[in-house]
Every structure is written in C-alpha cells, then in structure tokens.
Amino acid sequence: MNEDPYNQLLSAYYVVAVDGAGAESVPSGQATVDRLTPATATGPAAPQLTLVSAGGTRFPIQVTAKPGAGDEGRLLKGYSWEVSGACGDSGTHLSTTGTIEWTPPYNGPCMATVFAVDAYGRTSEQNSSLEFMVDR
C-alpha cells in the first residue's frame, strides 16, 4: 500500500558527504522531524472575511478572517493583511488570531486585502478583499 507522502507527520533524515571521486562518507545519525501539520501540495485557500466595523478616525476598522473553503481543519500561522485607500495605508501586518484591527487616519473609501498563511509560511495564491467606507 502506498501512503500519500504529504500526509506523513514524521520524517527521518540522515546526511552523507561525497568527495570529488564520488565516495560517500559514513551516514550521520538519523534525525527525525515531527511536522506541525500534514504537508499539502498547495498553499492555503483564500480566507473568508467578515466586516465587523468600518471604523472611523477615532476607532478601529475591525475585520475577522477564517479559513477558506476546504481549509477548515488546516493549521494556519495566521493572516497577512493590509488596509489601503483614501482612508490611509496600514502597511502589511500578520494576525495570528484572525482578528484584524487598524484605526484609519482619514475618512473615505478603503479596502482590506487578506491572505491566509499556513504553518510552513506559504501564503494563499488568491486573496480576499473587502471594500468599505470609513466615516468620522
């Protein structure tokens, strides 16, 4: 029976050196690595977003992010996010909880753009975004 190599959580490795003539050294001791979560052939799906509050210049924008369709059981490191538009530019941040908060300096239209990040640091190929209006 062939096992799917992406679903193995425990991997073992050893190292050998090879000289210029192609002769191998004695193998090193075996090192075992326990994965955080099963590896997958692809990065995570685009996250699901919910706008909790459009914020204002005195209180934060609030967005929640959840795993995308098919990733509900996947271990994620978090969500890489940024907010940009007439309301200002947050820069790029990482939320490890799925809660995104940022207080915009200006009023106007804004967009939150979010990527899921898996336990191995891979980001989703597709992002999710929300457009909203920031008032005072």
N, CA, C and O atoms as CSV, one atom per row, in Angstrom:
chain,resi,resn,atom,element,x,y,z
A,1,MET,N,N,0.846,-1.171,0.000
A,1,MET,CA,C,0.000,0.000,0.000
A,1,MET,C,C,0.896,1.240,0.000
A,1,MET,O,O,1.796,1.345,0.833
A,2,ASN,N,N,0.667,2.173,-0.913
A,2,ASN,CA,C,1.426,3.412,-0.976
A,2,ASN,C,C,0.739,4.479,-0.146
A,2,ASN,O,O,-0.451,4.747,-0.317
A,3,GLU,N,N,1.502,5.090,0.761
A,3,GLU,CA,C,0.954,6.185,1.542
A,3,GLU,C,C,1.207,7.496,0.818
A,3,GLU,O,O,2.194,7.638,0.097
A,4,ASP,N,N,0.307,8.456,1.017
A,4,ASP,CA,C,0.474,9.787,0.464
A,4,ASP,C,C,1.576,10.492,1.255
A,4,ASP,O,O,1.412,10.698,2.458
A,5,PRO,N,N,2.702,10.873,0.619
A,5,PRO,CA,C,3.813,11.479,1.359
A,5,PRO,C,C,3.438,12.815,1.988
A,5,PRO,O,O,4.098,13.241,2.936
A,6,TYR,N,N,2.403,13.492,1.495
A,6,TYR,CA,C,2.002,14.774,2.061
A,6,TYR,C,C,1.305,14.612,3.399
A,6,TYR,O,O,1.224,15.576,4.161
A,7,ASN,N,N,0.796,13.419,3.713
A,7,ASN,CA,C,0.083,13.212,4.965
A,7,ASN,C,C,0.950,12.620,6.065
A,7,ASN,O,O,0.451,12.360,7.160
A,8,GLN,N,N,2.210,12.403,5.807
A,8,GLN,CA,C,3.092,11.868,6.835
A,8,GLN,C,C,3.516,12.995,7.774
A,8,GLN,O,O,3.991,14.040,7.330
A,9,LEU,N,N,3.338,12.771,9.078
A,9,LEU,CA,C,3.700,13.789,10.054
A,9,LEU,C,C,5.108,13.601,10.594
A,9,LEU,O,O,5.674,14.535,11.162
A,10,LEU,N,N,5.688,12.414,10.431
A,10,LEU,CA,C,7.004,12.135,10.961
A,10,LEU,C,C,7.934,11.780,9.806
A,10,LEU,O,O,7.633,10.878,9.024
A,11,SER,N,N,9.046,12.474,9.694
A,11,SER,CA,C,10.012,12.210,8.629
A,11,SER,C,C,11.382,11.993,9.253
A,11,SER,O,O,11.716,12.615,10.261
A,12,ALA,N,N,12.174,11.109,8.652
A,12,ALA,CA,C,13.527,10.824,9.141
A,12,ALA,C,C,14.528,11.147,8.044
A,12,ALA,O,O,14.275,10.898,6.865
A,13,TYR,N,N,15.677,11.707,8.445
A,13,TYR,CA,C,16.718,12.102,7.501
A,13,TYR,C,C,18.079,11.713,8.047
A,13,TYR,O,O,18.248,11.537,9.254
A,14,TYR,N,N,19.061,11.578,7.141
A,14,TYR,CA,C,20.455,11.437,7.525
A,14,TYR,C,C,21.278,12.126,6.454
A,14,TYR,O,O,20.780,12.414,5.366
A,15,VAL,N,N,22.546,12.390,6.767
A,15,VAL,CA,C,23.415,13.137,5.859
A,15,VAL,C,C,24.662,12.319,5.554
A,15,VAL,O,O,25.215,11.661,6.435
A,16,VAL,N,N,25.104,12.367,4.292
A,16,VAL,CA,C,26.392,11.799,3.894
A,16,VAL,C,C,27.147,12.866,3.119
A,16,VAL,O,O,26.548,13.722,2.469
A,17,ALA,N,N,28.457,12.803,3.196
A,17,ALA,CA,C,29.296,13.695,2.402
A,17,ALA,C,C,29.834,12.894,1.221
A,17,ALA,O,O,30.062,11.690,1.334
A,18,VAL,N,N,30.035,13.566,0.087
A,18,VAL,CA,C,30.570,12.919,-1.114
A,18,VAL,C,C,31.815,13.687,-1.527
A,18,VAL,O,O,31.779,14.907,-1.686
A,19,ASP,N,N,32.946,12.945,-1.706
A,19,ASP,CA,C,34.172,13.614,-2.122
A,19,ASP,C,C,34.223,13.750,-3.642
A,19,ASP,O,O,33.305,13.313,-4.336
A,20,GLY,N,N,35.288,14.354,-4.156
A,20,GLY,CA,C,35.437,14.599,-5.586
A,20,GLY,C,C,35.427,13.339,-6.434
A,20,GLY,O,O,35.089,13.397,-7.616
A,21,ALA,N,N,35.791,12.200,-5.854
A,21,ALA,CA,C,35.802,10.933,-6.588
A,21,ALA,C,C,34.458,10.218,-6.506
A,21,ALA,O,O,34.277,9.151,-7.093
A,22,GLY,N,N,33.508,10.819,-5.769
A,22,GLY,CA,C,32.180,10.210,-5.656
A,22,GLY,C,C,32.036,9.240,-4.501
A,22,GLY,O,O,31.004,8.581,-4.376
A,23,ALA,N,N,33.062,9.136,-3.646
A,23,ALA,CA,C,32.977,8.237,-2.495
A,23,ALA,C,C,32.159,8.892,-1.379
A,23,ALA,O,O,32.350,10.064,-1.056
A,24,GLU,N,N,31.250,8.112,-0.802
A,24,GLU,CA,C,30.399,8.624,0.273
A,24,GLU,C,C,31.002,8.345,1.640
A,24,GLU,O,O,31.671,7.332,1.846
A,25,SER,N,N,30.756,9.262,2.572
A,25,SER,CA,C,31.184,9.056,3.963
A,25,SER,C,C,30.187,8.139,4.661
A,25,SER,O,O,29.164,7.759,4.091
A,26,VAL,N,N,30.495,7.802,5.872
A,26,VAL,CA,C,29.569,7.044,6.707
A,26,VAL,C,C,28.376,7.963,6.987
A,26,VAL,O,O,28.573,9.146,7.266
A,27,PRO,N,N,27.147,7.447,6.918
A,27,PRO,CA,C,25.977,8.308,7.182
A,27,PRO,C,C,25.977,8.851,8.612
A,27,PRO,O,O,26.450,8.204,9.545
A,28,SER,N,N,25.440,10.041,8.747
A,28,SER,CA,C,25.279,10.621,10.086
A,28,SER,C,C,24.202,9.855,10.837
A,28,SER,O,O,23.554,8.966,10.285
A,29,GLY,N,N,24.025,10.205,12.078
A,29,GLY,CA,C,22.911,9.640,12.829
A,29,GLY,C,C,21.598,10.121,12.218
A,29,GLY,O,O,21.546,11.169,11.575
A,30,GLN,N,N,20.571,9.362,12.422
A,30,GLN,CA,C,19.268,9.711,11.857
A,30,GLN,C,C,18.640,10.848,12.661
A,30,GLN,O,O,18.639,10.820,13.892
A,31,ALA,N,N,18.115,11.832,11.967
A,31,ALA,CA,C,17.379,12.933,12.598
A,31,ALA,C,C,15.913,12.767,12.234
A,31,ALA,O,O,15.575,12.519,11.077
A,32,THR,N,N,15.050,12.905,13.226
A,32,THR,CA,C,13.620,12.763,12.999
A,32,THR,C,C,12.952,14.119,13.158
A,32,THR,O,O,13.233,14.852,14.107
A,33,VAL,N,N,12.069,14.449,12.226
A,33,VAL,CA,C,11.358,15.716,12.242
A,33,VAL,C,C,9.868,15.429,12.354
A,33,VAL,O,O,9.317,14.649,11.577
A,34,ASP,N,N,9.225,16.059,13.320
A,34,ASP,CA,C,7.786,15.920,13.508
A,34,ASP,C,C,7.123,17.164,12.929
A,34,ASP,O,O,7.371,18.277,13.392
A,35,ARG,N,N,6.297,16.980,11.938
A,35,ARG,CA,C,5.635,18.120,11.293
A,35,ARG,C,C,4.555,18.700,12.198
A,35,ARG,O,O,3.988,17.992,13.030
A,36,LEU,N,N,4.275,19.988,12.033
A,36,LEU,CA,C,3.204,20.657,12.762
A,36,LEU,C,C,1.842,20.179,12.295
A,36,LEU,O,O,0.901,20.062,13.080
A,37,THR,N,N,1.757,19.912,11.023
A,37,THR,CA,C,0.505,19.542,10.375
A,37,THR,C,C,0.867,18.806,9.097
A,37,THR,O,O,1.982,18.982,8.605
A,38,PRO,N,N,-0.008,17.998,8.538
A,38,PRO,CA,C,0.344,17.333,7.284
A,38,PRO,C,C,0.702,18.357,6.198
A,38,PRO,O,O,0.046,19.391,6.069
A,39,ALA,N,N,1.718,18.064,5.444
A,39,ALA,CA,C,2.091,18.933,4.325
A,39,ALA,C,C,1.064,18.753,3.211
A,39,ALA,O,O,0.445,17.696,3.091
A,40,THR,N,N,0.894,19.765,2.423
A,40,THR,CA,C,-0.023,19.697,1.289
A,40,THR,C,C,0.711,20.166,0.039
A,40,THR,O,O,1.726,20.856,0.130
A,41,ALA,N,N,0.207,19.798,-1.097
A,41,ALA,CA,C,0.841,20.181,-2.360
A,41,ALA,C,C,0.626,21.655,-2.685
A,41,ALA,O,O,1.360,22.227,-3.490
A,42,THR,N,N,-0.368,22.266,-2.069
A,42,THR,CA,C,-0.679,23.666,-2.363
A,42,THR,C,C,-0.768,24.470,-1.071
A,42,THR,O,O,-0.939,23.918,0.016
A,43,GLY,N,N,-0.649,25.771,-1.217
A,43,GLY,CA,C,-0.817,26.675,-0.078
A,43,GLY,C,C,-2.287,26.753,0.315
A,43,GLY,O,O,-3.129,26.092,-0.292
A,44,PRO,N,N,-2.594,27.549,1.317
A,44,PRO,CA,C,-3.969,27.631,1.798
A,44,PRO,C,C,-4.902,28.341,0.816
A,44,PRO,O,O,-4.462,29.045,-0.093
A,45,ALA,N,N,-6.186,28.137,1.025
A,45,ALA,CA,C,-7.210,28.807,0.212
A,45,ALA,C,C,-7.352,30.257,0.672
A,45,ALA,O,O,-6.919,30.616,1.767
A,46,ALA,N,N,-7.959,31.081,-0.174
A,46,ALA,CA,C,-8.242,32.467,0.204
A,46,ALA,C,C,-9.164,32.454,1.420
A,46,ALA,O,O,-10.104,31.662,1.470
A,47,PRO,N,N,-8.907,33.320,2.399
A,47,PRO,CA,C,-9.706,33.307,3.620
A,47,PRO,C,C,-11.109,33.883,3.424
A,47,PRO,O,O,-11.378,34.596,2.457
A,48,GLN,N,N,-11.992,33.554,4.365
A,48,GLN,CA,C,-13.327,34.135,4.423
A,48,GLN,C,C,-13.248,35.362,5.330
A,48,GLN,O,O,-12.689,35.283,6.424
A,49,LEU,N,N,-13.797,36.488,4.892
A,49,LEU,CA,C,-13.718,37.729,5.659
A,49,LEU,C,C,-15.103,38.221,6.053
A,49,LEU,O,O,-16.074,38.056,5.315
A,50,THR,N,N,-15.172,38.831,7.237
A,50,THR,CA,C,-16.397,39.477,7.704
A,50,THR,C,C,-16.036,40.859,8.221
A,50,THR,O,O,-15.143,40.996,9.057
A,51,LEU,N,N,-16.723,41.886,7.729
A,51,LEU,CA,C,-16.522,43.246,8.212
A,51,LEU,C,C,-17.351,43.414,9.479
A,51,LEU,O,O,-18.580,43.356,9.432
A,52,VAL,N,N,-16.686,43.621,10.607
A,52,VAL,CA,C,-17.364,43.814,11.888
A,52,VAL,C,C,-17.665,45.292,12.075
A,52,VAL,O,O,-18.759,45.653,12.508
A,53,SER,N,N,-16.690,46.162,11.747
A,53,SER,CA,C,-16.858,47.605,11.867
A,53,SER,C,C,-16.018,48.295,10.805
A,53,SER,O,O,-14.854,47.949,10.601
A,54,ALA,N,N,-16.622,49.287,10.117
A,54,ALA,CA,C,-15.896,50.055,9.103
A,54,ALA,C,C,-14.978,51.079,9.746
A,54,ALA,O,O,-14.207,51.738,9.049
A,55,GLY,N,N,-15.049,51.223,11.069
A,55,GLY,CA,C,-14.135,52.109,11.776
A,55,GLY,C,C,-14.396,53.578,11.519
A,55,GLY,O,O,-15.380,53.954,10.882
A,56,GLY,N,N,-13.514,54.381,12.017
A,56,GLY,CA,C,-13.550,55.826,11.871
A,56,GLY,C,C,-12.192,56.357,12.271
A,56,GLY,O,O,-11.296,55.586,12.617
A,57,THR,N,N,-12.032,57.661,12.227
A,57,THR,CA,C,-10.724,58.226,12.560
A,57,THR,C,C,-10.426,58.163,14.052
A,57,THR,O,O,-9.314,58.474,14.479
A,58,ARG,N,N,-11.428,57.756,14.856
A,58,ARG,CA,C,-11.213,57.645,16.308
A,58,ARG,C,C,-11.395,56.220,16.833
A,58,ARG,O,O,-11.179,55.970,18.019
A,59,PHE,N,N,-11.785,55.292,15.975
A,59,PHE,CA,C,-11.946,53.906,16.410
A,59,PHE,C,C,-11.598,52.980,15.258
A,59,PHE,O,O,-11.708,53.362,14.092
A,60,PRO,N,N,-11.171,51.746,15.587
A,60,PRO,CA,C,-10.570,50.877,14.562
A,60,PRO,C,C,-11.557,50.217,13.607
A,60,PRO,O,O,-12.712,49.946,13.933
A,61,ILE,N,N,-11.034,49.978,12.413
A,61,ILE,CA,C,-11.668,49.061,11.472
A,61,ILE,C,C,-11.536,47.689,12.119
A,61,ILE,O,O,-10.497,47.383,12.703
A,62,GLN,N,N,-12.567,46.859,12.025
A,62,GLN,CA,C,-12.485,45.502,12.553
A,62,GLN,C,C,-12.977,44.520,11.498
A,62,GLN,O,O,-14.091,44.637,10.988
A,63,VAL,N,N,-12.130,43.560,11.185
A,63,VAL,CA,C,-12.436,42.510,10.217
A,63,VAL,C,C,-12.048,41.188,10.861
A,63,VAL,O,O,-11.022,41.109,11.538
A,64,THR,N,N,-12.851,40.150,10.661
A,64,THR,CA,C,-12.447,38.818,11.109
A,64,THR,C,C,-12.153,37.957,9.887
A,64,THR,O,O,-12.831,38.055,8.864
A,65,ALA,N,N,-11.138,37.119,10.008
A,65,ALA,CA,C,-10.741,36.200,8.940
A,65,ALA,C,C,-10.858,34.771,9.456
A,65,ALA,O,O,-10.495,34.478,10.595
A,66,LYS,N,N,-11.368,33.891,8.607
A,66,LYS,CA,C,-11.478,32.465,8.920
A,66,LYS,C,C,-10.889,31.685,7.752
A,66,LYS,O,O,-10.760,32.217,6.650
A,67,PRO,N,N,-10.530,30.416,7.990
A,67,PRO,CA,C,-10.001,29.608,6.885
A,67,PRO,C,C,-10.977,29.543,5.707
A,67,PRO,O,O,-12.193,29.519,5.898
A,68,GLY,N,N,-10.434,29.515,4.501
A,68,GLY,CA,C,-11.238,29.424,3.291
A,68,GLY,C,C,-11.861,28.050,3.120
A,68,GLY,O,O,-11.561,27.114,3.860
A,69,ALA,N,N,-12.723,27.953,2.143
A,69,ALA,CA,C,-13.431,26.703,1.861
A,69,ALA,C,C,-12.440,25.560,1.654
A,69,ALA,O,O,-11.525,25.671,0.837
A,70,GLY,N,N,-12.619,24.469,2.387
A,70,GLY,CA,C,-11.744,23.312,2.297
A,70,GLY,C,C,-10.580,23.349,3.270
A,70,GLY,O,O,-9.901,22.338,3.447
A,71,ASP,N,N,-10.331,24.487,3.906
A,71,ASP,CA,C,-9.213,24.622,4.842
A,71,ASP,C,C,-9.660,24.665,6.304
A,71,ASP,O,O,-8.865,25.026,7.173
A,72,GLU,N,N,-10.892,24.312,6.589
A,72,GLU,CA,C,-11.427,24.441,7.937
A,72,GLU,C,C,-10.586,23.722,8.986
A,72,GLU,O,O,-10.469,24.222,10.104
A,73,GLY,N,N,-9.998,22.571,8.674
A,73,GLY,CA,C,-9.195,21.829,9.631
A,73,GLY,C,C,-7.698,22.076,9.511
A,73,GLY,O,O,-6.910,21.477,10.243
A,74,ARG,N,N,-7.307,22.934,8.612
A,74,ARG,CA,C,-5.879,23.175,8.354
A,74,ARG,C,C,-5.275,24.100,9.407
A,74,ARG,O,O,-5.891,25.091,9.799
A,75,LEU,N,N,-4.074,23.774,9.860
A,75,LEU,CA,C,-3.372,24.619,10.814
A,75,LEU,C,C,-2.795,25.814,10.065
A,75,LEU,O,O,-1.990,25.650,9.148
A,76,LEU,N,N,-3.206,27.011,10.457
A,76,LEU,CA,C,-2.707,28.230,9.832
A,76,LEU,C,C,-1.846,29.002,10.817
A,76,LEU,O,O,-2.106,29.009,12.021
A,77,LYS,N,N,-0.816,29.651,10.289
A,77,LYS,CA,C,0.016,30.543,11.099
A,77,LYS,C,C,-0.763,31.821,11.379
A,77,LYS,O,O,-0.628,32.416,12.449
A,78,GLY,N,N,-1.583,32.242,10.408
A,78,GLY,CA,C,-2.372,33.451,10.575
A,78,GLY,C,C,-2.794,34.029,9.240
A,78,GLY,O,O,-2.958,33.313,8.251
A,79,TYR,N,N,-2.967,35.351,9.236
A,79,TYR,CA,C,-3.464,36.060,8.062
A,79,TYR,C,C,-2.617,37.307,7.842
A,79,TYR,O,O,-2.475,38.142,8.735
A,80,SER,N,N,-2.062,37.421,6.649
A,80,SER,CA,C,-1.306,38.606,6.258
A,80,SER,C,C,-2.318,39.607,5.710
A,80,SER,O,O,-3.101,39.274,4.820
A,81,TRP,N,N,-2.305,40.833,6.236
A,81,TRP,CA,C,-3.329,41.798,5.834
A,81,TRP,C,C,-2.765,43.205,5.685
A,81,TRP,O,O,-1.727,43.560,6.242
A,82,GLU,N,N,-3.500,43.980,4.908
A,82,GLU,CA,C,-3.235,45.409,4.801
A,82,GLU,C,C,-4.527,46.115,4.439
A,82,GLU,O,O,-5.411,45.540,3.804
A,83,VAL,N,N,-4.621,47.374,4.854
A,83,VAL,CA,C,-5.759,48.229,4.522
A,83,VAL,C,C,-5.190,49.404,3.755
A,83,VAL,O,O,-4.181,49.986,4.154
A,84,SER,N,N,-5.844,49.756,2.643
A,84,SER,CA,C,-5.368,50.885,1.845
A,84,SER,C,C,-6.546,51.594,1.200
A,84,SER,O,O,-7.654,51.063,1.127
A,85,GLY,N,N,-6.281,52.793,0.743
A,85,GLY,CA,C,-7.305,53.604,0.086
A,85,GLY,C,C,-7.224,55.026,0.585
A,85,GLY,O,O,-6.220,55.440,1.164
A,86,ALA,N,N,-8.305,55.784,0.352
A,86,ALA,CA,C,-8.343,57.180,0.778
A,86,ALA,C,C,-8.269,57.310,2.293
A,86,ALA,O,O,-7.910,58.371,2.802
A,87,CYS,N,N,-8.605,56.244,3.024
A,87,CYS,CA,C,-8.577,56.279,4.489
A,87,CYS,C,C,-7.165,56.171,5.051
A,87,CYS,O,O,-6.966,56.383,6.247
A,88,GLY,N,N,-6.187,55.846,4.221
A,88,GLY,CA,C,-4.803,55.698,4.665
A,88,GLY,C,C,-4.249,54.350,4.250
A,88,GLY,O,O,-4.909,53.580,3.552
A,89,ASP,N,N,-3.029,54.075,4.688
A,89,ASP,CA,C,-2.357,52.822,4.344
A,89,ASP,C,C,-1.776,52.218,5.615
A,89,ASP,O,O,-0.920,52.823,6.261
A,90,SER,N,N,-2.239,51.028,5.972
A,90,SER,CA,C,-1.807,50.377,7.210
A,90,SER,C,C,-0.423,49.756,7.127
A,90,SER,O,O,0.216,49.543,8.158
A,91,GLY,N,N,0.057,49.459,5.915
A,91,GLY,CA,C,1.242,48.628,5.780
A,91,GLY,C,C,0.805,47.177,5.949
A,91,GLY,O,O,-0.367,46.912,6.216
A,92,THR,N,N,1.728,46.243,5.796
A,92,THR,CA,C,1.400,44.815,5.892
A,92,THR,C,C,1.626,44.324,7.312
A,92,THR,O,O,2.646,44.628,7.931
A,93,HIS,N,N,0.663,43.560,7.824
A,93,HIS,CA,C,0.713,43.014,9.182
A,93,HIS,C,C,0.324,41.539,9.152
A,93,HIS,O,O,-0.196,41.045,8.152
A,94,LEU,N,N,0.583,40.840,10.264
A,94,LEU,CA,C,0.168,39.451,10.409
A,94,LEU,C,C,-0.717,39.334,11.643
A,94,LEU,O,O,-0.331,39.756,12.733
A,95,SER,N,N,-1.897,38.762,11.470
A,95,SER,CA,C,-2.782,38.456,12.588
A,95,SER,C,C,-2.725,36.956,12.819
A,95,SER,O,O,-3.010,36.179,11.907
A,96,THR,N,N,-2.361,36.540,14.024
A,96,THR,CA,C,-2.332,35.110,14.336
A,96,THR,C,C,-3.665,34.625,14.898
A,96,THR,O,O,-3.855,33.425,15.095
A,97,THR,N,N,-4.586,35.550,15.155
A,97,THR,CA,C,-5.883,35.197,15.743
A,97,THR,C,C,-7.040,35.266,14.759
A,97,THR,O,O,-8.114,34.731,15.033
A,98,GLY,N,N,-6.838,35.916,13.617
A,98,GLY,CA,C,-7.933,36.123,12.676
A,98,GLY,C,C,-8.666,37.430,12.917
A,98,GLY,O,O,-9.599,37.760,12.185
A,99,THR,N,N,-8.254,38.185,13.940
A,99,THR,CA,C,-8.842,39.494,14.217
A,99,THR,C,C,-7.940,40.563,13.624
A,99,THR,O,O,-6.747,40.618,13.923
A,100,ILE,N,N,-8.511,41.404,12.791
A,100,ILE,CA,C,-7.774,42.479,12.137
A,100,ILE,C,C,-8.343,43.801,12.627
A,100,ILE,O,O,-9.538,44.060,12.481
A,101,GLU,N,N,-7.491,44.636,13.206
A,101,GLU,CA,C,-7.917,45.951,13.697
A,101,GLU,C,C,-6.879,46.990,13.303
A,101,GLU,O,O,-5.674,46.762,13.407
A,102,TRP,N,N,-7.374,48.134,12.849
A,102,TRP,CA,C,-6.495,49.244,12.488
A,102,TRP,C,C,-7.317,50.517,12.493
A,102,TRP,O,O,-8.422,50.540,11.952
A,103,THR,N,N,-6.794,51.584,13.098
A,103,THR,CA,C,-7.503,52.865,13.139
A,103,THR,C,C,-7.020,53.735,11.989
A,103,THR,O,O,-5.854,54.128,11.957
A,104,PRO,N,N,-7.910,54.042,11.036
A,104,PRO,CA,C,-7.506,54.833,9.865
A,104,PRO,C,C,-7.335,56.313,10.230
A,104,PRO,O,O,-8.068,56.827,11.076
A,105,PRO,N,N,-6.385,56.995,9.606
A,105,PRO,CA,C,-6.185,58.415,9.888
A,105,PRO,C,C,-7.146,59.335,9.121
A,105,PRO,O,O,-7.307,60.499,9.486
A,106,TYR,N,N,-7.783,58.821,8.062
A,106,TYR,CA,C,-8.629,59.670,7.214
A,106,TYR,C,C,-9.969,58.993,6.939
A,106,TYR,O,O,-10.115,57.781,7.098
A,107,ASN,N,N,-10.938,59.799,6.526
A,107,ASN,CA,C,-12.227,59.289,6.054
A,107,ASN,C,C,-12.097,58.928,4.584
A,107,ASN,O,O,-11.183,59.385,3.898
A,108,GLY,N,N,-13.025,58.099,4.108
A,108,GLY,CA,C,-13.067,57.790,2.689
A,108,GLY,C,C,-13.126,56.303,2.423
A,108,GLY,O,O,-13.169,55.492,3.348
A,109,PRO,N,N,-13.129,55.949,1.134
A,109,PRO,CA,C,-13.193,54.532,0.770
A,109,PRO,C,C,-11.896,53.801,1.125
A,109,PRO,O,O,-10.802,54.360,1.051
A,110,CYS,N,N,-12.056,52.543,1.508
A,110,CYS,CA,C,-10.917,51.710,1.914
A,110,CYS,C,C,-11.119,50.292,1.417
A,110,CYS,O,O,-12.229,49.884,1.077
A,111,MET,N,N,-10.015,49.547,1.383
A,111,MET,CA,C,-10.080,48.130,1.043
A,111,MET,C,C,-9.134,47.367,1.966
A,111,MET,O,O,-7.967,47.725,2.122
A,112,ALA,N,N,-9.670,46.304,2.574
A,112,ALA,CA,C,-8.840,45.370,3.350
A,112,ALA,C,C,-8.519,44.198,2.434
A,112,ALA,O,O,-9.423,43.605,1.846
A,113,THR,N,N,-7.239,43.861,2.309
A,113,THR,CA,C,-6.787,42.737,1.492
A,113,THR,C,C,-6.101,41.745,2.416
A,113,THR,O,O,-5.201,42.111,3.171
A,114,VAL,N,N,-6.532,40.473,2.354
A,114,VAL,CA,C,-6.062,39.473,3.314
A,114,VAL,C,C,-5.668,38.184,2.591
A,114,VAL,O,O,-6.381,37.713,1.706
A,115,PHE,N,N,-4.523,37.622,2.981
A,115,PHE,CA,C,-4.039,36.320,2.515
A,115,PHE,C,C,-3.940,35.394,3.719
A,115,PHE,O,O,-3.556,35.840,4.800
A,116,ALA,N,N,-4.273,34.124,3.563
A,116,ALA,CA,C,-4.040,33.127,4.609
A,116,ALA,C,C,-2.580,32.700,4.546
A,116,ALA,O,O,-1.996,32.654,3.463
A,117,VAL,N,N,-1.977,32.386,5.704
A,117,VAL,CA,C,-0.596,31.932,5.786
A,117,VAL,C,C,-0.598,30.599,6.536
A,117,VAL,O,O,-1.057,30.526,7.676
A,118,ASP,N,N,-0.082,29.538,5.891
A,118,ASP,CA,C,-0.108,28.226,6.551
A,118,ASP,C,C,1.048,28.083,7.545
A,118,ASP,O,O,1.892,28.972,7.660
A,119,ALA,N,N,1.074,26.969,8.250
A,119,ALA,CA,C,2.069,26.719,9.297
A,119,ALA,C,C,3.497,26.719,8.769
A,119,ALA,O,O,4.439,26.899,9.541
A,120,TYR,N,N,3.672,26.518,7.450
A,120,TYR,CA,C,5.002,26.491,6.851
A,120,TYR,C,C,5.365,27.816,6.181
A,120,TYR,O,O,6.389,27.912,5.505
A,121,GLY,N,N,4.514,28.850,6.372
A,121,GLY,CA,C,4.808,30.174,5.847
A,121,GLY,C,C,4.332,30.440,4.430
A,121,GLY,O,O,4.585,31.518,3.893
A,122,ARG,N,N,3.641,29.475,3.804
A,122,ARG,CA,C,3.134,29.705,2.451
A,122,ARG,C,C,1.857,30.537,2.514
A,122,ARG,O,O,0.986,30.286,3.347
A,123,THR,N,N,1.751,31.523,1.633
A,123,THR,CA,C,0.540,32.331,1.574
A,123,THR,C,C,-0.395,31.803,0.504
A,123,THR,O,O,0.023,31.137,-0.443
A,124,SER,N,N,-1.668,32.117,0.678
A,124,SER,CA,C,-2.653,31.706,-0.318
A,124,SER,C,C,-2.348,32.394,-1.635
A,124,SER,O,O,-1.890,33.536,-1.656
A,125,GLU,N,N,-2.602,31.693,-2.738
A,125,GLU,CA,C,-2.367,32.288,-4.058
A,125,GLU,C,C,-3.386,33.386,-4.343
A,125,GLU,O,O,-3.074,34.373,-5.009
A,126,GLN,N,N,-4.591,33.211,-3.842
A,126,GLN,CA,C,-5.655,34.198,-4.015
A,126,GLN,C,C,-5.877,34.921,-2.686
A,126,GLN,O,O,-5.782,34.319,-1.617
A,127,ASN,N,N,-6.170,36.211,-2.767
A,127,ASN,CA,C,-6.502,36.941,-1.555
A,127,ASN,C,C,-8.015,37.101,-1.463
A,127,ASN,O,O,-8.747,36.784,-2.401
A,128,SER,N,N,-8.457,37.586,-0.343
A,128,SER,CA,C,-9.836,38.010,-0.171
A,128,SER,C,C,-9.778,39.491,0.151
A,128,SER,O,O,-8.839,39.952,0.799
A,129,SER,N,N,-10.777,40.237,-0.298
A,129,SER,CA,C,-10.770,41.666,-0.009
A,129,SER,C,C,-12.178,42.154,0.301
A,129,SER,O,O,-13.172,41.575,-0.139
A,130,LEU,N,N,-12.232,43.228,1.064
A,130,LEU,CA,C,-13.482,43.899,1.422
A,130,LEU,C,C,-13.332,45.380,1.145
A,130,LEU,O,O,-12.332,45.991,1.520
A,131,GLU,N,N,-14.322,45.954,0.492
A,131,GLU,CA,C,-14.340,47.406,0.297
A,131,GLU,C,C,-15.368,47.987,1.253
A,131,GLU,O,O,-16.430,47.401,1.464
A,132,PHE,N,N,-15.048,49.156,1.839
A,132,PHE,CA,C,-15.973,49.786,2.775
A,132,PHE,C,C,-15.636,51.268,2.859
A,132,PHE,O,O,-14.595,51.713,2.375
A,133,MET,N,N,-16.538,52.024,3.482
A,133,MET,CA,C,-16.380,53.475,3.638
A,133,MET,C,C,-16.086,53.796,5.087
A,133,MET,O,O,-16.817,53.366,5.979
A,134,VAL,N,N,-15.012,54.556,5.336
A,134,VAL,CA,C,-14.653,54.999,6.682
A,134,VAL,C,C,-15.249,56.378,6.889
A,134,VAL,O,O,-14.991,57.297,6.111
A,135,ASP,N,N,-16.048,56.521,7.942
A,135,ASP,CA,C,-16.620,57.812,8.321
A,135,ASP,C,C,-15.955,58.284,9.605
A,135,ASP,O,O,-15.128,57.578,10.182
A,136,ARG,N,N,-16.319,59.477,10.045
A,136,ARG,CA,C,-15.745,60.029,11.292
A,136,ARG,C,C,-16.121,59.207,12.463
A,136,ARG,O,O,-15.730,59.519,13.587
